[in-house]
Amino acid sequence: MSQPETKVSLTGIKPTGEPHLGNLIGAIRPALELVDQFESIYFIADYHALTTERDPELLRHYSRSVAATWLAAGLDPSRTTFYRQSDVPEVFELMWVLSCVTGKGLMNRAHAYKAARDRNLEAGEDPDAGVNMGLFNYPVLMAVDILAMESDVIPVGKDQVQHVEYAADIAGSFNHFYGDTYSFTIPEAIIPEGTSAQTLPGLDGRKMSKSYDNTIPLFLPEAELKKLVRRIPTDSTPVSEPKDPDSSAVFQLFEQFAAPADAAETRKRLEEGGLGWGELKNQLFGVLDEHLAPLRARYDELMEPGSELDAVLAEGAEKARQRAGRVLRRVRGAVGIAGSA
């Protein structure tokens, strides 16, 4: 009896800022947990970042930084295809082909585009003011990222499910026209579950997010990390009084990184009274630094000029190009473009 074929899981990472604790807990760890279940492919979506990033030096830095972050966090390039989107030109030829079978009406309903139009209308401006074609065509490029790698499953948050649905719709449209010759795999979204997929509170108590400017960067020097932890707001409940752990951003962060027994003991002390916020912040700093110090050292090593980072990405790009090239040749043959052999 033959073994079932391993499905392909794809994750894209947009390089638009410094990685933070929320990325580690909400995206990186859940994605790395899937390596044991799927053939895994991860890529740095640097061309996607061009819709908003206009500083070439920053884009280069963020692309390397994100790649170094995932490797420092435990991504094993011997088990995972890991590459930069810009190193796989086949993606962009495929984007034109799939743009030609994608309805404009579908793009009109994309969340990001609709949100931009709604903001403009509320401000009394032209609906498309400030909207570039990169933003409008973003779902097509994302669909191609998925389809070029023959992906079966895409782990995403709930707010990203539409992108995977669009990829499935676009694949279906291509298959309708050309399926007798070549058919794309129809991908599906999966939403990681469990504690590792929880969101973290930021410095102001809201969800940790770059858009709120409330993040705790992953690789801050020890002294700066301690300062940020001390800045997390708390109420004025006296040390001796009971406190609600579940309403405390400090405890929620501590609970994610502390050993279960330590988290349980700290919860008990807060509920009974006798543990002050200052002491809890010291505990949080201690457990964060314990977890992040080895990641920080590995990250700094990878970010040095001449590190193995570029070789890892080059090797991953070669694997990705082989895969995308195979798909492109079949697509060229299906649509009738010369040089499809």
N, C-alpha and C positions, 0 to 999 in steps of 0.2 A: 504494500500500500504506500503510495507516494505521500511525502510530507507536503502540507499546504505551503504555498509560496509566501515568503515574508513580505508584508506590505511595506510601502515606502512612506516615511513621514518627513515632511519638509517644514522647516522653521526659518523665517526671514527676520533679520534684525536691522532696524533702521538706525543709522548712525547720526543722531541729531542731538547729542548731549552726553554729559559725563554719566556713566553707569552709577546707579544708586541701589540702596538696600531693597527698595521695592522691586527693582528689576531682578535682583537675585532671588527673592522669595516668590514673586509672582510670575516670572517668565523663565529665568535661567534654570533653576532647580527642577521645576516641573518638566521642562523640555528635556533636560539631561536624563531624567528618570525614564523617558520613553525609549532610550537607546536599547534597552534590554528587550523591548517588545517589537521594534520596527527596524528596518534598514533606514538609518537616519541621515538626513541631509540638512545642513545649516548654511546660511549664506548672509553676507553683509550687504544689505540693500542700499548701496551707496547712490545709485542713480535715482532711487525713490526720494532720497534726501534733497535732490536738486529742486524740488517743488518749493522748498522754503529756505534752504541754506545757500547763501550767496558768497560766503567767504571760503575760497579754495583751500587755504591753510587749515581752517577749522575742519573742513570736510575730510581732508587727509588725516588730520589728527584723530577725529572721531572714528573714522573707519578703522584705523589701527587700534585705537583704544577699545572699541567694542570687540574686535577680534581677540585682543590680548585678554580682555575680561573673561570671555567665554573659555579660553584656554586655561586661565588661572583658576576659574571656577570648577574645572574638572573635565571639560570637553576633551575627548581622546581622538585625535585626528586619524589614528589607525583604525578606529571603529566608525568614524563619521566622516562623510564628505563635507569639507568645510572650505568655503571659497568666497571671493568677492563677486558680486553681481557684475561689475564692470569688466571682469576678466573673462566673461562668457558672451562674446558678441552674437552668438547664435540666438540668444534671447531677444535681441532687438530686431533681427530679421523676422523671427516668429511673431513679434508684436505687430508688425505691419500686416502679416497674413491674417492674424486673428482680429485685428481692427476692422478688416474688410468683411468679417462675418458677424460683427457686433453691432447691435442696434443702438442708435443714439438715444432712443427713449430709455433704454436700460441704464445708460450712463447718466441721464438726467435724474434718475432716482437714487443715485449713489449718495450715501450718507454725508460724506465730506463735501461734495458739491452742493447738495441741498442746504447744508448748514451754512455754507458761504453765501449762497443766494439769500437765505432767510435773514442773515445778519445785514446784508446790504439793503434789503427791502425795509427792515426795521429802522435803518439809518436814513431812509429816504434816498438811497443812491441807486444807480443802475444795477439791476440784479447780478450782472456779471463783472462788476467793478473789482479789479484786483485778482480775478480768477484767471490763472494761466492754463494752458492746455495740458501741462503736466499734471495739474490737479484733476482736470476733467478726465484725462486718459489713465489716471493712476490705477483704476481697477483692471484695465486691460493688461498693463505691465505686470500687475500682481498675478493676474490669471496666467500669464505666460511663464512667470517664475515657477508657478505650481505645475503647469502642464508640461513644460520643457523637461522637467525632472521625472515625469511619469509618476507623480505623487498620488498616493491613495488617500492619505489622511493628513490634515493640517491642524495641529494643536493651536488653538486661539482662545482669546477671551471672548466674552459674549458680544462685545462691541465690534469684533472683527469677523463675526460669522458671515455677514453679508458679502465680504470679499471672496470667501470660499464658495458661497452660493453663486456669485457672479462667474467665478472660474468654471463651475459646473455648467452654468447656462451657456457660456461661451464655447466650452468644449462640446456641448450638445448641439449648438448651432453649426460648428464645423463638421461634426459627425453627420448631421442631417444632409449637408451638401456633399461631403466627400467620404462618408463612412464606408462605402463599398471598397475604397482603396486603403484608407488608414483612419483609425478611430482613436481619439484621445481617451485616456483613462478618466473617468468621472470622479473627481475628488470629493471628499466629505470632511466637514469640520468635526473636530473633537475638542471638548472643553475639559482640560485637566481638572480633576476633583481632588478633594482632601485638603489637609492643612497647608500643604506646600503651595497651593494655588490661592491662598488667602491674600487679600490686599493688606498693606501695612499702613499705619497712620504716619503722617509726616510730622515735621517740627511744630506745625500749628494744630495738629489733631485731625485735620482732614486727610483724605487719601494721599499717600505720598506720590507726588507727580511733579514732573518738570514744569508743567503749566502753572502750578501753584507756587513754584519756587520754594518748596518746603522739604526738599529731599536731604537725605544723608548720603553723600557720595561714598562709594565703596572703598576708595583708596586714599582717603585723607590721611595725612600724617597723624600719629598718635595724639599729639597735643591739640590739633585742630578738631579731631574727632571728639575729644573730651569736652572742648568748648561747645560744640554743637549739641551734644547730649545735655549739657547743663542748661541750654537755652529752651529745651522742651517745656512748655508752660504746664504748671500744676496749680491746684487750688490752695487755699490757705488752711486746710484742715491740719490741726496740731498733730504732732508726732504720736501722741498717746491715743488719739481718736481712731475708730475704725474707718476704713476707706474702701471704696468700690473698685476692685482691680479692673473690672471690665469697662469702666469709663475712663481709665487712665491710659493715655498713649504710651507712657513710659513702660507700664507693665505689659501692654500688648506687644511692644517691641521685645522686651525682656523674655516673654513667654515663647517667642519664635526662635530664640537663639539659646536659651538656657536648657540645661538638662531637665527632663520632666520632673524629677524629684525636687530639684532646686526651684523650679517654677511653682510647684505645688506648695512648697514650704513658704515661699515668698507670698503667694496668694493668701495663705492662712494667716501670716503675720499682718498683712494689710487689713484683712477682714476683722481681725481681733484687736487691732491697734498696737502701736509700739514700733512701727516701721515708718519712718518719715520719707518724704519725697527725695530729699537730698541723698539719703543712704541708698534709696532705690536707683537713683540716677548713677551713683557710683557702681552699683551692681551691674546696671545696664552697660555702662562704659566697659567694665571689666570683661563681660561676656562677649561684647561686640569686638573688642580689640583681640581677644583670644581667637575668635573665629576669623577675623579679617587680616590679622598680621601676616600669616603665611600666604594668603591670597595677594596681599599688597606687595610682598617681596617678589612673588612670581610675576605679577603684573609689571612691576618696575623693571624686572629683568627682560621681559618680552618687549617692552617699549624702547629699550636701548637700540640705537642704530646697529645693524648687523646681527641682531638676534635671529633665532630660528623662525620668528613669526612670518617673515616674507617667504621663506622656503615652505612652510606649512601651507600658506595660502596658495602658493604657486602649484604645489602638488595637488591640492584640492581642486584648483581651477582646471587642471588637466583632466581629472576624473569627471568633473562637471561638464567640460566641453565634449568629452567622449559621449556622455549620455545625451546632452542637448543636440550634438551633431547627428546622432542616430535618429532622433526625433525630427530634426530639420530635414534630413534627407528624405524621410518618408513623407513629410508634409509637402516638400517641393514636388515630389512625385505625384502626390494626390492632387495638387492644384494645377499641375501642368507646367511648372517652371523648369527651364533647362538646367542641367547640371545636378539633377536629383540623384544620380547614381552614387 
